[in-house]
Amino acid sequence: MEFGHKPVLFDEVIEGLKIKPQGIYLDGTLGGGGHSGGIAARLGEGGRLIGIDQDGDAVAAASDRLSEYAGHITLVRDNYSNAERVLAELGIRRVDGILLDLGVSSWQLDRGERGFSYRFDAPLDMRMDTRQALSARKIVNEYSEAELLRVLREYGEEPFAKKIVRNILSAREKKPVETTGELNELIRTAIPAKMRATGGHPSKRTFQAIRIECNHELEVLKNSLEMMVRLLNPGGRLCVITFHSLEDRIVKNLFRQMENPCTCPPDFPVCICGRKPLGKAATRKPILPSQKEMEENPRSKSAKLRIFERRPDEPSGEAKMPESD
């Protein structure tokens, strides 16, 4: 099956990165290479693109897709949280732009055997990196009641979390929950028929929550954004595409903190905490897909793009930065 992935907000990302032909760029979530292809096509002599993805199938597929740009690109199988080490091993200290296209790819959802989707009956898996030990099966069958409730409520915002967890606990007393189909049925019977009839597939929130837990998605995001900004050259840009409110909230809040990190009391005339802004959000509101894109690519409907720009020069003086909007 071909690694098909139509890049979301493609034009907006390319414009947001302000690509320089001789610049160095990092795609931390390579996927099928759609965005990377657009970046690589705009690089000239001396330009370079480093693509990272923890999914081995993604790296292999992107290598084929981007073969015409082989002289400009380096692809690495890893998690973007390790970007600083990956770049250091390549002799790179700073880059001119970084892209993170978060969440699960269309290909991963469409590949039934990967266990990401409730649309297929397949073994529970959901690992973006198949080398890791933690899987959806392990979460569903080995997490305690309290741990499962935390996952479903925190990452899925599932209103029927308690009933779903009770069904899971009852089922696994008899035998392990092995497949997405079995989990679907446990979720279905926990949600009232009236609620199942509206608001999309009843398993959507639970599958999202387990996937996020399995791949430590929000934890990795929280721990990586400041590092990503520090990897940028002055004036460089970080573009982040999110697909649900939990991700977007993290990005928005961390961008604000990096823009205005001062912890001094509001009435202090000068900053004495020593925390300097790393840059600023390039736009106050997220960039959304056009109506045309949403019609052509339904996956884009929930996408939001936020952009952070590294300060063009090192901050000087101790005057306090104004509060963010």
C-alpha positions as CSV (number, residue, x, y, z in Angstrom):
1,M,0.0,0.0,0.0
2,E,1.5,3.4,-1.0
3,F,2.2,5.8,1.7
4,G,-0.3,8.4,0.6
5,H,-0.5,11.6,2.5
6,K,-1.9,14.8,1.2
7,P,-0.1,17.6,3.1
8,V,-2.4,19.8,5.1
9,L,-1.9,23.6,4.9
10,F,0.8,23.0,2.4
11,D,1.0,26.6,0.9
12,E,0.6,28.2,4.3
13,V,3.5,26.1,5.7
14,I,5.8,26.9,2.8
15,E,5.0,30.6,3.1
16,G,5.3,30.5,6.8
17,L,8.8,29.0,6.7
18,K,10.1,31.8,4.5
19,I,12.5,29.3,2.8
20,K,15.9,30.5,1.8
21,P,17.5,28.5,-1.1
22,Q,20.7,28.1,0.9
23,G,19.0,27.5,4.2
24,I,18.9,24.4,6.5
25,Y,15.5,23.1,7.4
26,L,14.1,20.3,9.7
27,D,10.9,18.4,9.1
28,G,10.4,16.7,12.5
29,T,7.4,14.7,11.4
30,L,8.3,13.5,7.9
31,G,5.3,11.3,7.2
32,G,5.0,10.6,3.5
33,G,7.3,13.5,2.7
34,G,4.6,15.9,1.3
35,H,5.7,19.0,3.1
36,S,9.4,18.0,2.8
37,G,9.0,17.7,-1.0
38,G,7.8,21.3,-1.1
39,I,10.7,22.5,1.1
40,A,13.3,20.5,-0.9
41,A,12.0,21.8,-4.2
42,R,12.8,25.4,-3.1
43,L,16.4,24.7,-1.9
44,G,19.3,25.6,-4.1
45,E,23.0,24.8,-4.0
46,G,24.1,24.6,-0.3
47,G,20.5,24.2,0.9
48,R,19.7,21.2,3.1
49,L,16.7,19.4,4.6
50,I,16.8,16.9,7.5
51,G,13.7,14.8,7.8
52,I,12.9,12.8,11.0
53,D,10.1,10.3,11.6
54,Q,9.8,7.4,14.1
55,D,7.8,5.3,11.7
56,G,10.2,3.2,9.6
57,D,7.6,2.8,6.9
58,A,7.4,6.6,6.6
59,V,11.1,7.0,6.3
60,A,11.3,4.3,3.6
61,A,8.4,5.8,1.6
62,A,9.7,9.4,1.9
63,S,13.1,8.2,0.7
64,D,11.6,7.0,-2.5
65,R,9.3,10.0,-2.9
66,L,12.1,12.5,-2.3
67,S,14.8,10.7,-4.3
68,E,15.1,13.5,-6.9
69,Y,16.3,15.7,-4.0
70,A,18.8,13.2,-2.6
71,G,21.6,15.7,-2.8
72,H,19.8,18.0,-0.4
73,I,18.2,15.7,2.1
74,T,19.0,13.5,5.0
75,L,16.4,11.2,6.5
76,V,16.6,9.8,10.0
77,R,14.4,7.3,11.9
78,D,13.9,8.9,15.3
79,N,11.5,11.0,17.4
80,Y,11.6,14.7,16.9
81,S,12.2,15.0,20.7
82,N,15.8,13.9,19.8
83,A,16.2,16.6,17.1
84,E,19.1,18.3,18.9
85,R,21.1,15.1,19.1
86,V,20.2,14.2,15.5
87,L,21.4,17.5,14.2
88,A,24.5,17.5,16.3
89,E,25.5,14.1,14.8
90,L,25.1,15.6,11.4
91,G,27.4,18.5,12.4
92,I,24.5,21.0,12.5
93,R,24.0,23.4,15.4
94,R,21.2,25.6,14.1
95,V,18.6,25.6,11.3
96,D,16.5,28.2,9.5
97,G,13.1,26.6,9.9
98,I,11.4,23.6,11.5
99,L,8.0,22.0,10.8
100,L,6.0,19.7,13.1
101,D,2.8,18.2,11.6
102,L,1.4,16.5,14.6
103,G,-0.9,13.5,15.2
104,V,-1.4,10.4,13.2
105,S,-1.0,10.4,9.4
106,S,-3.8,9.4,7.0
107,W,-1.7,6.4,5.9
108,Q,-1.3,5.1,9.4
109,L,-5.1,5.3,9.8
110,D,-5.7,3.7,6.5
111,R,-3.3,0.8,7.2
112,G,-5.7,-1.4,9.2
113,E,-3.0,-3.7,10.6
114,R,-1.3,-0.8,12.4
115,G,-4.3,-0.8,14.8
116,F,-4.8,3.0,14.8
117,S,-8.3,3.1,13.4
118,Y,-11.7,2.0,14.6
119,R,-12.8,1.5,11.0
120,F,-10.9,-1.8,10.8
121,D,-10.9,-4.9,12.9
122,A,-7.2,-5.5,13.6
123,P,-4.8,-6.3,16.4
124,L,-4.6,-3.4,18.9
125,D,-1.3,-1.7,18.4
126,M,-1.2,2.1,17.7
127,R,2.6,2.4,17.9
128,M,4.1,5.0,15.7
129,D,7.5,3.5,16.4
130,T,7.0,-0.3,16.2
131,R,10.3,-0.8,18.1
132,Q,8.8,0.4,21.4
133,A,7.4,-1.9,24.0
134,L,4.2,0.0,24.9
135,S,1.3,-0.7,22.7
136,A,-2.5,0.0,22.8
137,R,-3.0,-3.7,23.7
138,K,-0.7,-3.3,26.7
139,I,-2.5,-0.1,27.8
140,V,-6.0,-1.7,27.5
141,N,-5.1,-4.9,29.3
142,E,-2.5,-3.9,31.9
143,Y,-3.4,-0.3,33.0
144,S,-5.2,0.0,36.3
145,E,-8.7,1.4,36.5
146,A,-7.4,4.8,37.7
147,E,-4.8,4.9,34.9
148,L,-7.4,4.1,32.2
149,L,-9.8,6.7,33.6
150,R,-7.0,9.3,33.5
151,V,-6.1,8.5,29.9
152,L,-9.7,8.6,28.6
153,R,-10.6,11.8,30.5
154,E,-7.4,13.7,30.0
155,Y,-6.5,12.8,26.4
156,G,-10.0,12.0,25.0
157,E,-12.2,14.2,27.1
158,E,-14.6,11.2,27.0
159,P,-17.8,11.9,29.0
160,F,-18.5,8.1,29.3
161,A,-15.0,7.2,30.4
162,K,-16.1,5.5,33.6
163,K,-18.6,3.1,31.8
164,I,-16.1,2.4,29.1
165,V,-13.4,1.5,31.6
166,R,-15.8,-0.7,33.5
167,N,-16.6,-2.6,30.3
168,I,-12.9,-3.0,29.6
169,L,-12.1,-4.3,33.1
170,S,-15.0,-6.7,33.0
171,A,-14.0,-8.1,29.6
172,R,-10.3,-8.5,30.4
173,E,-11.1,-10.6,33.5
174,K,-12.3,-13.3,31.0
175,K,-9.7,-12.8,28.3
176,P,-7.4,-10.1,27.0
177,V,-8.9,-7.5,24.7
178,E,-6.9,-8.2,21.5
179,T,-8.5,-6.3,18.6
180,T,-9.9,-2.9,17.7
181,G,-13.1,-4.6,16.9
182,E,-13.4,-5.9,20.5
183,L,-12.6,-2.5,21.9
184,N,-15.1,-0.9,19.6
185,E,-17.9,-3.1,21.0
186,L,-16.9,-2.4,24.6
187,I,-17.1,1.3,23.8
188,R,-20.4,1.0,21.9
189,T,-22.2,-0.7,24.7
190,A,-21.0,1.9,27.2
191,I,-22.5,4.8,25.4
192,P,-26.3,5.4,25.3
193,A,-27.9,4.9,21.9
194,K,-29.1,8.5,21.7
195,M,-25.5,9.7,22.1
196,R,-24.1,7.2,19.6
197,A,-26.5,8.6,17.0
198,T,-24.8,12.1,17.1
199,G,-21.3,13.5,17.3
200,G,-19.4,11.0,15.1
201,H,-18.1,7.6,15.7
202,P,-18.5,6.6,19.4
203,S,-14.9,5.2,19.5
204,K,-13.2,8.4,18.3
205,R,-12.4,9.9,21.6
206,T,-11.2,6.7,23.2
207,F,-9.0,5.7,20.3
208,Q,-7.5,9.1,20.3
209,A,-6.8,9.0,24.0
210,I,-5.1,5.6,23.9
211,R,-3.0,6.6,20.8
212,I,-1.8,9.7,22.6
213,E,-0.9,7.7,25.7
214,C,0.8,5.0,23.7
215,N,3.0,7.4,21.8
216,H,3.5,10.0,24.6
217,E,2.4,12.6,22.1
218,L,1.5,15.5,24.4
219,E,4.5,14.9,26.7
220,V,6.9,14.9,23.8
221,L,5.3,18.1,22.5
222,K,5.5,19.9,25.8
223,N,9.1,18.9,26.3
224,S,10.3,19.7,22.8
225,L,8.9,23.1,21.7
226,E,11.4,25.3,23.5
227,M,14.3,23.1,22.3
228,M,13.0,23.5,18.8
229,V,13.0,27.3,19.0
230,R,16.5,27.2,20.5
231,L,17.6,25.3,17.4
232,L,16.6,28.1,15.1
233,N,18.9,30.7,13.7
234,P,17.9,34.3,14.5
235,G,14.8,35.1,12.4
236,G,14.2,31.3,11.8
237,R,10.6,30.0,12.1
238,L,8.9,27.0,13.8
239,C,5.6,25.9,12.1
240,V,3.4,23.6,14.1
241,I,0.2,22.0,12.7
242,T,-2.2,20.6,15.4
243,F,-5.3,18.6,14.9
244,H,-7.1,18.8,18.3
245,S,-7.6,21.2,21.1
246,L,-5.2,19.6,23.5
247,E,-2.3,20.0,21.1
248,D,-3.2,23.5,20.1
249,R,-3.6,24.6,23.7
250,I,0.0,23.4,24.5
251,V,1.4,25.1,21.5
252,K,-0.4,28.4,22.1
253,N,0.6,28.5,25.8
254,L,4.2,27.6,25.2
255,F,4.5,30.2,22.4
256,R,3.2,32.8,24.9
257,Q,5.7,31.7,27.5
258,M,8.6,31.9,25.1
259,E,7.4,35.3,23.9
260,N,7.0,36.7,27.4
261,P,8.9,34.5,30.0
262,C,9.4,37.3,32.6
263,T,8.2,36.2,36.0
264,C,8.7,39.6,37.7
265,P,5.7,41.2,39.4
266,P,3.8,43.5,37.0
267,D,4.7,46.6,38.9
268,F,8.5,46.1,38.6
269,P,9.9,48.8,36.3
270,V,12.7,46.5,35.0
271,C,13.1,42.8,34.7
272,I,15.3,41.2,37.3
273,C,14.4,37.5,36.8
274,G,16.8,37.3,33.8
275,R,14.3,35.5,31.6
276,K,14.6,36.8,28.0
277,P,12.1,36.3,25.2
278,L,13.1,33.8,22.6
279,G,11.0,35.4,19.9
280,K,7.4,36.0,19.1
281,A,4.3,34.4,17.6
282,A,4.2,35.3,13.9
283,T,0.4,35.4,14.0
284,R,-1.9,36.0,17.0
285,K,-4.5,33.5,15.8
286,P,-4.0,30.1,14.2
287,I,-4.0,29.8,10.5
288,L,-6.9,27.6,9.3
289,P,-7.4,25.7,6.1
290,S,-9.5,27.3,3.4
291,Q,-13.0,26.1,2.5
292,K,-11.6,24.6,-0.7
293,E,-9.0,22.6,1.1
294,M,-11.5,21.3,3.7
295,E,-13.7,20.1,0.8
296,E,-10.8,18.4,-1.0
297,N,-9.1,17.0,2.1
298,P,-11.5,16.3,5.0
299,R,-8.5,15.5,7.3
300,S,-7.7,19.2,7.2
301,K,-10.9,20.3,8.9
302,S,-9.5,20.4,12.4
303,A,-6.0,21.6,11.4
304,K,-4.5,24.7,12.9
305,L,-1.1,26.2,12.1
306,R,0.8,28.3,14.5
307,I,4.1,29.9,13.7
308,F,6.9,31.2,16.1
309,E,9.8,33.3,14.9
310,R,13.1,33.4,16.7
311,R,14.3,36.9,17.6
312,P,16.4,38.4,14.8
313,D,19.1,39.3,17.3
314,E,20.0,38.5,20.9
315,P,17.9,40.4,23.4
316,S,19.6,43.3,25.1
317,G,18.7,45.6,28.0
318,E,16.3,44.7,30.9
319,A,13.1,46.5,29.9
320,K,10.1,44.3,30.4
321,M,8.2,42.9,27.4
322,P,4.5,43.8,27.2
323,E,1.9,41.2,28.0
324,S,0.9,38.9,25.2
325,D,-2.6,39.4,23.8
